[in-house]
Amino acid sequence: MSMPNIAAQTLQRQILSGAYKTGQMLPGQRDLAELMGISRASLREALSMLEALGFIRSMPGKGTLVTSGRAAAGNAATASTAPSSAELQSTFQLRYVFEPSAAALAARVVDAHATPRLWGVQARFEDALKIVDLVSASQADLEFHQLIAELSGNAGLLQIARDFETRISHSLRLPFADHSRIWEPAEEHRVIAAAMSAGDATGARTAMQTHLLRTAARAGIEFLQP
C-alpha cells in the first residue's frame, strides 16, 4: 500500500474514532505532515482522497474542516482538490464507452479459476464497507473494475483502465461522499459479478451500464451517453 493510502487510512481512523471531530479543523499541513512523519506531497494526496470520500473539506484561507460524511456527493465534485466537472464528465463518458464492453467480453471468456478472483475482490469491498473503511473500499472498488478489464482478455481495454487509473480512482471515490449510500455500489457490483459468473454477456453489459449511470448520479455528474 502506498504512503498516501496509509496516511489516508490513519486519518480516516482518527476521524471515525473521534480524535478529530466533525466540525473541527485539522492541523495545518506542515504540522500534520510532521506529526504523521510523511512528506507534504503524500499528505496532500491523502487529503485529496479523504475529501473525495466526504470525510473532510478544504476551506480556502482557513484550512481543512472535518465533515465526516456531512457533505453531499455533488458538493465533493466541486472541492478544491477535485478535477473539474468537465473532466469528471469526460471520465464517466470514457468509462461508459469501454467498461460495459469489457464486462461483456469477460462474461464470454471467464472460467472457473477467474470467478473466485472476482468474488474475492467483492468480498474485500464489502468487508471494508462493514467497518466504514472507505479508503480500502474505494481501493477494492478500483480493483474490481480493473480485474474486469483484465478478464476481458483484451490488452487494449486493460491498458485504457491502467492509463486512466488516477482519473477512474477519483470518479469511484466521489459517490462515497454521501455516507448514507455507500452500499449501493457493492449491490450493483454483485449484479455485474453474477452476470459474468453465469456467462451472461448481455446481462453483464447492461449491469455495468446501469452501475456507471448510477455512480455518476450519486456523484452529481451528468454526461452525454454515446
Contacts in CASP RR format, 6 or more apart in sequence:
PFRMAT RR
TARGET T0000
AUTHOR 0000-0000-0000
METHOD contacts of the structure
MODEL  1
MSMPNIAAQTLQRQILSGAYKTGQMLPGQRDLAELMGISRASLREALSML
EALGFIRSMPGKGTLVTSGRAAAGNAATASTAPSSAELQSTFQLRYVFEP
SAAALAARVVDAHATPRLWGVQARFEDALKIVDLVSASQADLEFHQLIAE
LSGNAGLLQIARDFETRISHSLRLPFADHSRIWEPAEEHRVIAAAMSAGD
ATGARTAMQTHLLRTAARAGIEFLQP
1 9 0 8 1.000
3 38 0 8 1.000
3 39 0 8 1.000
3 42 0 8 1.000
4 42 0 8 1.000
4 43 0 8 1.000
4 45 0 8 1.000
4 46 0 8 1.000
4 49 0 8 1.000
5 46 0 8 1.000
5 49 0 8 1.000
5 135 0 8 1.000
5 139 0 8 1.000
7 36 0 8 1.000
7 38 0 8 1.000
7 42 0 8 1.000
7 43 0 8 1.000
7 45 0 8 1.000
7 46 0 8 1.000
8 45 0 8 1.000
8 46 0 8 1.000
8 47 0 8 1.000
8 49 0 8 1.000
8 50 0 8 1.000
8 135 0 8 1.000
9 133 0 8 1.000
9 135 0 8 1.000
9 136 0 8 1.000
10 36 0 8 1.000
11 20 0 8 1.000
11 26 0 8 1.000
11 46 0 8 1.000
11 47 0 8 1.000
11 50 0 8 1.000
11 55 0 8 1.000
11 56 0 8 1.000
12 50 0 8 1.000
12 53 0 8 1.000
12 55 0 8 1.000
12 133 0 8 1.000
12 134 0 8 1.000
12 135 0 8 1.000
14 20 0 8 1.000
15 50 0 8 1.000
15 55 0 8 1.000
15 56 0 8 1.000
15 66 0 8 1.000
15 68 0 8 1.000
16 68 0 8 1.000
16 132 0 8 1.000
20 26 0 8 1.000
20 66 0 8 1.000
21 66 0 8 1.000
22 66 0 8 1.000
22 67 0 8 1.000
22 68 0 8 1.000
22 70 0 8 1.000
23 65 0 8 1.000
23 66 0 8 1.000
23 67 0 8 1.000
24 65 0 8 1.000
24 66 0 8 1.000
25 59 0 8 1.000
25 62 0 8 1.000
25 63 0 8 1.000
25 64 0 8 1.000
25 65 0 8 1.000
25 66 0 8 1.000
26 32 0 8 1.000
26 56 0 8 1.000
26 63 0 8 1.000
26 64 0 8 1.000
26 65 0 8 1.000
26 66 0 8 1.000
27 35 0 8 1.000
28 63 0 8 1.000
28 64 0 8 1.000
29 40 0 8 1.000
29 43 0 8 1.000
29 44 0 8 1.000
29 47 0 8 1.000
29 64 0 8 1.000
30 40 0 8 1.000
32 43 0 8 1.000
33 39 0 8 1.000
33 40 0 8 1.000
33 42 0 8 1.000
33 43 0 8 1.000
36 43 0 8 1.000
38 46 0 8 1.000
44 81 0 8 1.000
47 56 0 8 1.000
47 58 0 8 1.000
47 64 0 8 1.000
47 81 0 8 1.000
48 81 0 8 1.000
48 82 0 8 1.000
49 135 0 8 1.000
49 138 0 8 1.000
49 173 0 8 1.000
50 56 0 8 1.000
50 135 0 8 1.000
51 57 0 8 1.000
51 58 0 8 1.000
51 76 0 8 1.000
51 79 0 8 1.000
51 80 0 8 1.000
51 81 0 8 1.000
51 82 0 8 1.000
52 76 0 8 1.000
52 79 0 8 1.000
52 81 0 8 1.000
52 82 0 8 1.000
52 170 0 8 1.000
52 173 0 8 1.000
52 174 0 8 1.000
52 176 0 8 1.000
52 177 0 8 1.000
53 76 0 8 1.000
53 134 0 8 1.000
53 135 0 8 1.000
53 138 0 8 1.000
53 173 0 8 1.000
53 176 0 8 1.000
53 177 0 8 1.000
54 67 0 8 1.000
54 68 0 8 1.000
54 69 0 8 1.000
54 70 0 8 1.000
54 71 0 8 1.000
54 76 0 8 1.000
54 176 0 8 1.000
54 177 0 8 1.000
54 179 0 8 1.000
55 66 0 8 1.000
55 67 0 8 1.000
55 68 0 8 1.000
55 69 0 8 1.000
55 134 0 8 1.000
56 64 0 8 1.000
56 65 0 8 1.000
56 66 0 8 1.000
56 67 0 8 1.000
57 64 0 8 1.000
57 65 0 8 1.000
57 67 0 8 1.000
57 71 0 8 1.000
57 75 0 8 1.000
57 79 0 8 1.000
58 64 0 8 1.000
58 65 0 8 1.000
58 79 0 8 1.000
58 80 0 8 1.000
58 81 0 8 1.000
59 65 0 8 1.000
60 80 0 8 1.000
68 179 0 8 1.000
69 177 0 8 1.000
69 178 0 8 1.000
69 179 0 8 1.000
71 177 0 8 1.000
72 177 0 8 1.000
72 178 0 8 1.000
73 174 0 8 1.000
73 175 0 8 1.000
73 176 0 8 1.000
73 177 0 8 1.000
73 178 0 8 1.000
73 181 0 8 1.000
73 218 0 8 1.000
73 219 0 8 1.000
73 220 0 8 1.000
74 174 0 8 1.000
74 177 0 8 1.000
74 219 0 8 1.000
74 220 0 8 1.000
74 221 0 8 1.000
75 177 0 8 1.000
76 82 0 8 1.000
76 174 0 8 1.000
76 177 0 8 1.000
76 219 0 8 1.000
77 85 0 8 1.000
77 88 0 8 1.000
77 174 0 8 1.000
77 219 0 8 1.000
77 220 0 8 1.000
77 221 0 8 1.000
78 85 0 8 1.000
82 88 0 8 1.000
82 170 0 8 1.000
82 174 0 8 1.000
83 91 0 8 1.000
83 167 0 8 1.000
83 170 0 8 1.000
85 221 0 8 1.000
87 167 0 8 1.000
88 170 0 8 1.000
88 171 0 8 1.000
88 174 0 8 1.000
88 219 0 8 1.000
88 221 0 8 1.000
89 221 0 8 1.000
89 222 0 8 1.000
89 223 0 8 1.000
89 224 0 8 1.000
90 223 0 8 1.000
91 164 0 8 1.000
91 167 0 8 1.000
91 168 0 8 1.000
91 170 0 8 1.000
91 171 0 8 1.000
92 171 0 8 1.000
92 212 0 8 1.000
92 215 0 8 1.000
92 216 0 8 1.000
92 221 0 8 1.000
92 223 0 8 1.000
93 223 0 8 1.000
93 224 0 8 1.000
93 225 0 8 1.000
93 226 0 8 1.000
94 160 0 8 1.000
94 164 0 8 1.000
95 168 0 8 1.000
95 171 0 8 1.000
95 212 0 8 1.000
96 209 0 8 1.000
96 212 0 8 1.000
96 213 0 8 1.000
96 223 0 8 1.000
96 225 0 8 1.000
96 226 0 8 1.000
97 226 0 8 1.000
98 149 0 8 1.000
98 157 0 8 1.000
98 160 0 8 1.000
98 161 0 8 1.000
99 145 0 8 1.000
99 148 0 8 1.000
99 149 0 8 1.000
99 208 0 8 1.000
99 212 0 8 1.000
100 204 0 8 1.000
100 205 0 8 1.000
100 206 0 8 1.000
100 208 0 8 1.000
100 209 0 8 1.000
100 212 0 8 1.000
101 152 0 8 1.000
101 157 0 8 1.000
101 205 0 8 1.000
102 148 0 8 1.000
102 149 0 8 1.000
102 151 0 8 1.000
102 152 0 8 1.000
102 154 0 8 1.000
102 157 0 8 1.000
102 161 0 8 1.000
102 208 0 8 1.000
103 148 0 8 1.000
103 152 0 8 1.000
103 192 0 8 1.000
103 195 0 8 1.000
103 196 0 8 1.000
103 204 0 8 1.000
103 205 0 8 1.000
103 207 0 8 1.000
103 208 0 8 1.000
104 201 0 8 1.000
104 202 0 8 1.000
104 203 0 8 1.000
104 204 0 8 1.000
104 205 0 8 1.000
104 208 0 8 1.000
105 152 0 8 1.000
105 153 0 8 1.000
105 154 0 8 1.000
105 157 0 8 1.000
105 201 0 8 1.000
106 114 0 8 1.000
106 148 0 8 1.000
106 151 0 8 1.000
106 152 0 8 1.000
106 153 0 8 1.000
106 196 0 8 1.000
106 204 0 8 1.000
107 195 0 8 1.000
107 196 0 8 1.000
107 198 0 8 1.000
107 199 0 8 1.000
107 200 0 8 1.000
107 201 0 8 1.000
107 203 0 8 1.000
107 204 0 8 1.000
107 205 0 8 1.000
108 199 0 8 1.000
108 201 0 8 1.000
109 151 0 8 1.000
109 152 0 8 1.000
109 153 0 8 1.000
110 118 0 8 1.000
110 151 0 8 1.000
110 196 0 8 1.000
110 197 0 8 1.000
110 199 0 8 1.000
114 151 0 8 1.000
115 196 0 8 1.000
115 197 0 8 1.000
117 147 0 8 1.000
117 151 0 8 1.000
118 144 0 8 1.000
118 147 0 8 1.000
118 148 0 8 1.000
118 151 0 8 1.000
118 193 0 8 1.000
118 196 0 8 1.000
118 197 0 8 1.000
119 193 0 8 1.000
119 197 0 8 1.000
121 140 0 8 1.000
121 143 0 8 1.000
121 144 0 8 1.000
121 147 0 8 1.000
122 140 0 8 1.000
122 144 0 8 1.000
122 186 0 8 1.000
122 189 0 8 1.000
122 190 0 8 1.000
122 193 0 8 1.000
124 136 0 8 1.000
124 140 0 8 1.000
124 143 0 8 1.000
125 137 0 8 1.000
125 140 0 8 1.000
125 141 0 8 1.000
125 144 0 8 1.000
125 186 0 8 1.000
125 189 0 8 1.000
126 186 0 8 1.000
128 134 0 8 1.000
128 136 0 8 1.000
128 137 0 8 1.000
128 140 0 8 1.000
129 137 0 8 1.000
129 182 0 8 1.000
129 183 0 8 1.000
129 186 0 8 1.000
132 179 0 8 1.000
132 182 0 8 1.000
134 173 0 8 1.000
134 176 0 8 1.000
134 179 0 8 1.000
134 182 0 8 1.000
137 176 0 8 1.000
137 182 0 8 1.000
138 169 0 8 1.000
138 172 0 8 1.000
138 173 0 8 1.000
138 176 0 8 1.000
141 172 0 8 1.000
141 185 0 8 1.000
141 189 0 8 1.000
142 165 0 8 1.000
142 168 0 8 1.000
142 169 0 8 1.000
142 172 0 8 1.000
144 189 0 8 1.000
145 161 0 8 1.000
145 168 0 8 1.000
145 172 0 8 1.000
146 158 0 8 1.000
146 161 0 8 1.000
146 162 0 8 1.000
146 165 0 8 1.000
148 192 0 8 1.000
148 196 0 8 1.000
148 208 0 8 1.000
149 157 0 8 1.000
149 158 0 8 1.000
149 160 0 8 1.000
149 161 0 8 1.000
149 162 0 8 1.000
150 158 0 8 1.000
150 161 0 8 1.000
151 196 0 8 1.000
152 158 0 8 1.000
161 168 0 8 1.000
171 215 0 8 1.000
171 216 0 8 1.000
171 219 0 8 1.000
171 221 0 8 1.000
172 185 0 8 1.000
172 215 0 8 1.000
174 218 0 8 1.000
174 219 0 8 1.000
174 220 0 8 1.000
174 221 0 8 1.000
175 181 0 8 1.000
175 184 0 8 1.000
175 185 0 8 1.000
175 215 0 8 1.000
175 218 0 8 1.000
175 219 0 8 1.000
176 182 0 8 1.000
176 185 0 8 1.000
177 219 0 8 1.000
178 218 0 8 1.000
181 218 0 8 1.000
184 214 0 8 1.000
184 218 0 8 1.000
185 211 0 8 1.000
185 215 0 8 1.000
188 207 0 8 1.000
188 210 0 8 1.000
188 211 0 8 1.000
188 214 0 8 1.000
188 215 0 8 1.000
189 211 0 8 1.000
191 207 0 8 1.000
191 210 0 8 1.000
191 211 0 8 1.000
192 204 0 8 1.000
192 207 0 8 1.000
192 208 0 8 1.000
192 211 0 8 1.000
195 203 0 8 1.000
195 204 0 8 1.000
195 206 0 8 1.000
195 207 0 8 1.000
196 204 0 8 1.000
213 225 0 8 1.000
216 222 0 8 1.000
216 223 0 8 1.000
END
